[in-house]
Amino acid sequence: MFENLFEQLDKEHMPVNVRAPVEERGPHASVIKGLAPGMRPRLLSWAGDFFFNRDVTEQPHGGPRSIQDHVTETKRAASEMPKRRDIVAVVLIVLPWTLLITVWHQNAVTPLLSTRKNNRLSGRSRNSFIYKECSSHGRGIVEVVRTEYVYSRPPPWSDGLPTLHVVTPTYSRPVQKAELTRLANTLLHVPNLHWILVEDTPKRSKLVSHFLQETGLNYTHLNVETPRNYKVRGETRDPRIPRGTIQRNLALRWLRDTLNSSSSSSSQLGVVYFADDDNTYSLELFEEMRSTQKVSVWPVAFVGGLRYESPKVNNLGKVFGWKTVFDPHRPFAIDMAGFAINLRLILSKPQAYFKLRGVKGGYQESSLLKELVTLGDLEPKAANCTKILVWHTRTERPVLVNEGKKGFTDVNVEI
C-alpha cells in the first residue's frame, strides 16, 4: 500500500520529462534508483535549490536541465568570485591608508598655522593662539586644543585709491584709551588710511604709543602741548578756547613738510579729514570723502543744540547756505567733522592754518576754509546732504568718587 502511495506522489511531484533522463545518466544513477520513488524528486529539487538557488526541474526555455548545465554555471560563478575578492582586498588596503593620511595631515598642518603669528608682527595681521592640555590620569591621554584667530588689518593697500589722512587731536583723561579704541575699531575697516594722532602733551605718552602699535594701523604719532592760557579751566569749558587747534595745525605742518618734499606724485593723492576721538563715524563717510576734489561737506548730528546741522543744497547740487541756529551767517557754519579737504589743496596753500588768536568760538573752521575755497567750491556729499554719516557724540564722564585721594585700585593698571 505504501509503495503505491510513493509512486502516486512521484508522478504528481516529478515531471516525466525530468525524472527519466536524470535517473538514467551519471555514476550515481543506481543510488538515485535505489531511493524511494517519492524521495527522488524531493532530493533533486533540494539539491538544485541549495547549489544553484533555483529549481533543478526548471529550464529558462522550458526544456530539461542537465548536470553539465549546472557544472558550467558553477564554473562561471567561480570565475567571478576572484573579482569580488580583489575589490574587497583593494578597499581593505586603501581605507586604512586614507584614514592614516587624513589624521597625519590634520596634526601636521595645525602647528604650522600657529607660526603665522611670528610672521605677522608688522601690524598688518595678528593671531591669537590658545594651547590647552588635558591629561587623563587613568589612560594618560593628552588632548591638545588649538584655536587661531587671524585678522587681516587694515585692509590691503591699493595704489589706485587716494590716501585718507585722518587727523585726531587727543588729550589725557580717564576715557582716552576707550575713545581711541572705539575710533581705531572703525578706522581698521577703511582701506588706504593714514592716522595722524597728535597728543596734547609735552612728550608722547607710553599709553598712546603702545596703543598705536597694537592697532596695526598706518599711523604717525605727534605731540605738542597747548599753552596754559589756552587750556580749559576747571570742570567747565570756555567755548572761546578752541581745543585741539594747535594739534591740528601741527598735523598740517607735518603733511606739508613730509609730502611736499616727496618726489612721488602718487603720495600727494589723498584727502585730509579732522576726526575728533569722541565722535562716531559711519564707514560710508570715508568712502564718500575719498573722491573730494577741493572741499567736500555733509551734515553732522547732535551739534548746535539741534538734531543735526547741515549745508543747504539747491536743485543744482550747489551749497548756498547753512541749516543752523548758532550764527548762521558765519562764512562756513559747519562743524569740524563736517568737511574734508583735498591733500593737494592743502599742500598748495601753505598759509592756510586754523587761527588760534583773534577768532571767536565757532569760527575755527571758517578760519581755515576761507583760505582754501569759496562757498561755490564746496562739494555736497551724503546724498546731497540728506544722510547722516557722522555723530558728534560725547562720552559721559566716569564717576570715580570711591577711588579716594590715594586711589583704591592699582594706578599702574592701564584703563
C-alpha positions in Angstrom: 0.0 0.0 0.0 2.8 2.4 0.9 4.7 1.6 -2.4 1.6 2.6 -4.4 1.4 5.8 -2.4 5.0 6.7 -3.1 4.6 6.0 -6.8 1.5 8.2 -6.9 3.4 11.1 -5.2 6.3 10.5 -7.6 4.0 11.1 -10.5 2.5 14.2 -9.0 5.7 16.0 -7.9 8.2 14.8 -10.5 7.6 15.7 -14.2 8.2 12.8 -16.5 10.5 14.7 -18.8 13.0 15.2 -16.0 12.7 12.1 -13.9 13.7 9.5 -16.5 16.8 11.3 -18.0 18.3 12.3 -14.7 17.9 8.8 -13.2 19.3 7.0 -16.2 22.5 9.1 -16.5 25.7 9.5 -14.4 27.6 7.4 -12.0 25.1 7.9 -9.2 22.1 6.6 -11.2 22.0 3.4 -9.2 21.9 5.3 -6.0 19.1 7.5 -7.1 17.2 4.5 -8.4 17.6 2.8 -5.0 15.8 5.7 -3.2 12.1 5.5 -2.5 10.2 6.7 -5.5 8.8 9.7 -3.6 12.2 10.8 -2.3 13.9 11.1 -5.7 12.1 14.3 -6.9 12.5 15.9 -3.4 16.2 15.2 -3.3 16.8 16.6 -6.8 14.7 19.7 -6.0 16.5 20.3 -2.8 20.0 19.9 -4.4 19.0 22.3 -7.2 17.8 25.0 -4.7 20.8 24.6 -2.5 23.6 24.7 -5.1 22.2 26.9 -7.8 19.4 28.8 -6.0 16.8 27.6 -8.5 14.7 24.6 -9.1 16.6 21.8 -10.9 13.4 20.8 -12.7 13.1 24.2 -14.4 14.8 25.4 -17.6 14.6 29.0 -18.8 13.4 27.8 -22.2 11.1 25.2 -20.8 13.5 22.3 -21.6 15.1 19.8 -19.2 18.3 20.9 -17.4 21.4 18.6 -17.4 24.2 18.1 -14.9 26.5 19.7 -17.5 24.5 22.9 -17.3 24.9 23.0 -13.6 28.7 22.4 -13.9 29.0 25.2 -16.5 27.1 27.6 -14.3 29.2 26.7 -11.3 32.5 27.4 -13.2 31.1 30.8 -14.3 30.2 31.7 -10.7 33.6 30.5 -9.5 35.4 32.7 -12.1 33.5 35.8 -10.8 34.4 35.2 -7.2 38.1 36.3 -7.6 37.0 39.6 -9.0 34.9 40.3 -5.9 37.7 39.2 -3.6 40.0 41.6 -5.4 37.7 44.5 -4.9 37.3 43.8 -1.2 41.0 43.4 -0.8 41.7 46.8 -2.5 39.1 48.5 -0.3 40.6 47.0 2.9 44.1 48.2 1.8 43.2 51.7 0.7 40.8 52.6 3.5 43.3 52.4 6.4 45.9 54.4 4.5 43.3 57.1 3.7 42.4 57.4 7.4 46.0 57.5 8.4 46.9 60.2 5.9 43.9 62.3 7.0 44.9 62.2 10.6 48.5 62.9 9.9 47.5 65.9 7.7 45.4 67.5 10.5 48.2 67.0 13.1 50.9 68.3 10.8 49.1 71.4 9.4 47.7 72.8 12.6 51.0 73.6 14.3 52.2 75.2 11.1 49.3 77.7 11.3 50.5 78.9 14.6 53.8 80.0 13.2 52.0 82.7 11.2 51.8 84.7 14.5 55.6 85.3 14.4 55.4 86.4 10.8 52.7 89.0 11.2 54.2 91.3 13.9 54.3 94.2 11.4 50.7 95.0 12.4 49.0 94.0 9.2 47.6 90.9 10.7 47.5 89.4 14.2 46.9 85.9 15.5 45.7 84.6 18.9 46.8 81.1 19.8 45.2 79.1 22.6 47.0 75.9 23.7 45.3 73.6 26.2 46.4 70.2 27.5 44.1 67.8 29.3 45.6 64.7 30.9 43.6 61.7 31.8 45.2 60.0 34.8 43.7 56.7 34.1 44.9 56.3 30.5 47.5 59.0 30.1 45.7 60.6 27.2 46.8 64.2 26.2 44.3 66.3 24.3 45.6 69.4 22.5 43.1 72.1 21.5 44.4 74.8 19.2 42.3 77.8 18.2 43.6 80.5 15.8 42.1 83.9 15.1 43.6 85.7 12.1 42.7 89.3 11.4 43.8 91.0 8.2 44.0 94.6 9.4 43.9 97.1 8.0 42.6 96.1 4.5 45.3 95.6 1.9 46.8 98.8 0.5 45.7 99.7 -3.0 47.8 102.1 -5.2 44.6 103.1 -7.1 42.9 104.6 -4.1 43.6 108.1 -2.7 45.0 108.0 0.9 42.8 109.3 3.7 44.9 111.3 6.2 42.8 111.3 9.3 43.9 113.9 11.9 42.9 113.3 15.5 43.9 115.5 18.4 43.7 113.8 21.8 44.5 114.6 25.4 44.9 112.6 28.7 41.8 111.7 30.6 40.2 108.5 32.1 38.3 107.7 29.0 41.1 108.5 26.5 42.0 104.9 25.7 38.3 103.9 25.5 37.7 106.7 23.0 40.7 105.9 20.9 39.9 102.1 20.9 36.4 102.8 19.5 37.7 105.1 16.8 40.5 102.7 15.9 38.0 99.8 15.5 36.3 102.0 12.9 39.4 103.0 11.1 40.6 99.4 10.8 37.9 98.8 8.2 39.0 101.7 5.9 41.5 100.9 3.2 44.4 103.3 2.4 44.1 105.2 5.7 46.9 107.1 7.5 46.1 108.1 11.0 47.8 111.2 12.4 47.3 111.2 16.1 48.5 114.3 17.9 48.7 114.3 21.7 48.3 117.4 23.8 51.3 116.6 26.0 54.9 117.8 26.3 56.0 114.3 25.2 54.4 111.3 23.7 52.8 109.0 26.3 53.5 105.3 26.7 49.8 104.6 26.8 49.1 106.1 23.3 52.4 104.8 21.8 51.7 101.2 22.9 48.1 101.5 21.8 49.0 102.6 18.3 51.5 99.8 17.9 48.8 97.3 18.8 46.2 98.6 16.4 48.2 97.6 13.2 47.1 100.9 11.6 49.3 103.0 9.4 49.9 105.9 11.8 52.0 108.9 12.7 52.3 109.8 16.3 52.9 113.5 17.1 52.7 115.7 20.2 52.5 119.4 21.1 51.3 120.9 24.4 48.7 123.6 24.4 49.8 126.8 26.2 48.4 127.2 29.7 46.5 130.4 28.8 44.6 128.4 26.2 43.8 125.4 28.3 40.4 124.6 29.8 40.0 125.9 33.3 38.2 123.7 35.9 35.2 121.5 35.1 33.5 123.8 32.6 34.8 124.5 29.2 35.0 128.0 27.8 33.8 127.9 24.1 36.1 130.8 23.3 39.1 128.5 24.0 39.5 126.3 20.9 40.6 122.8 22.0 42.8 120.9 19.6 43.7 123.8 17.3 47.4 123.6 17.9 47.4 119.9 17.4 45.6 120.1 14.1 48.0 122.8 12.9 50.9 120.6 13.8 49.4 117.8 11.6 49.0 120.2 8.7 52.6 121.3 9.1 53.8 117.7 9.2 51.9 116.9 6.0 53.4 119.9 4.2 56.9 119.2 5.4 56.8 115.5 4.6 54.8 115.3 1.4 55.9 118.5 -0.4 59.5 117.2 -0.4 58.4 113.8 -1.8 59.2 113.3 -5.5 56.3 110.9 -5.9 53.1 112.4 -7.3 51.1 109.5 -6.0 52.0 110.4 -2.4 50.1 113.7 -2.9 47.0 111.9 -4.0 44.8 112.0 -0.9 42.2 113.7 1.3 42.6 115.3 4.8 39.9 114.8 7.4 39.8 116.1 11.0 38.2 113.4 13.2 37.9 114.0 16.9 38.4 111.0 19.1 34.9 111.1 20.7 32.8 111.2 17.6 31.0 108.3 15.9 31.7 107.7 12.2 29.9 105.6 9.5 32.2 103.6 7.2 30.3 105.1 4.3 31.5 108.5 5.2 35.1 107.6 4.4 34.2 106.3 1.0 32.2 109.5 0.3 35.1 111.8 1.1 37.6 109.8 -0.9 36.5 111.5 -4.2 37.0 115.0 -2.8 38.3 117.5 -5.5 38.6 120.6 -3.3 36.4 120.6 -0.1 33.5 118.2 0.4 30.8 118.8 3.0 27.9 116.8 4.7 25.6 117.0 7.8 26.7 116.3 11.4 24.3 115.1 14.1 24.0 116.4 17.7 25.6 119.8 17.2 24.5 123.4 17.8 21.6 122.3 20.0 19.9 120.6 17.1 19.4 117.0 15.9 21.8 117.9 13.1 23.4 120.8 11.3 23.7 120.7 7.5 24.7 122.7 4.5 21.8 124.0 2.3 21.9 122.5 -1.2 19.9 123.7 -4.2 18.5 121.7 -7.1 21.7 122.1 -9.0 23.7 120.4 -6.2 25.4 123.6 -5.0 25.7 124.8 -1.4 24.1 128.2 -0.9 23.8 128.4 2.9 23.7 126.7 6.3 20.9 125.0 8.2 21.9 126.0 11.7 20.7 128.2 14.6 24.1 129.3 16.0 25.4 132.2 14.0 24.2 131.0 10.5 26.0 133.9 8.8 29.4 132.6 9.5 31.4 132.1 6.3 31.4 128.4 6.8 28.9 127.5 9.5 30.0 123.9 9.8 31.3 121.5 12.4 34.9 120.2 12.3 33.6 116.7 11.5 31.5 118.0 8.5 34.2 118.6 5.8 37.2 117.1 4.2 40.0 118.7 2.1 41.9 117.5 -0.9 45.6 117.0 0.1 47.0 118.9 -2.9 44.9 121.9 -2.0 46.5 121.8 1.5 49.9 121.5 0.0 49.4 124.3 -2.5 48.2 126.7 0.2 51.0 126.8 2.8 49.4 129.8 4.6 46.2 128.0 5.4 46.0 127.2 9.2 43.5 127.3 12.0 43.6 130.6 13.6 44.3 130.5 17.4 44.2 134.2 18.3 41.5 136.7 17.5 38.9 134.1 16.5 35.5 133.8 18.1 34.1 130.5 19.2 32.7 128.5 16.3 34.8 130.3 13.8 37.8 127.9 13.8 36.5 126.0 10.7 35.9 129.2 8.8 39.4 130.5 9.6 40.9 127.6 7.7 38.3 127.1 4.9 38.2 130.7 3.8 41.9 130.4 2.9 41.2 127.4 0.6 37.8 127.8 -1.1 34.7 129.8 -1.6 31.1 128.7 -0.9 30.6 127.8 -4.5 33.6 125.4 -4.5 32.0 123.1 -1.8 31.0 119.6 -2.9 28.0 118.2 -1.1 28.2 114.5 -0.2 25.9 112.1 1.6 23.2 112.2 -1.0 23.2 115.9 -1.3 23.5 116.4 2.4 20.4 114.3 3.2 22.1 111.5 5.1 23.7 111.5 8.5 27.0 109.7 8.4 28.8 111.3 11.5 27.5 111.9 15.0 29.0 114.4 17.4 28.7 112.1 20.4 30.3 112.6 23.9 31.3 110.1 26.4 29.9 110.6 29.9 32.5 111.5 32.5 33.1 108.4 34.7 32.2 108.7 38.4 35.2 107.7 40.4 34.3 109.0 43.9 35.1 105.7 45.5 38.7 105.9 44.4 39.5 108.4 47.1 42.5 110.7 47.2 45.1 107.9 47.4 43.3 105.7 44.9 41.6 102.4 45.8 42.6 100.5 42.7 46.1 100.0 41.3 47.2 103.1 39.4 49.6 101.0 37.4 46.8 99.2 35.6 46.1 100.9 32.3 42.5 101.8 31.6 
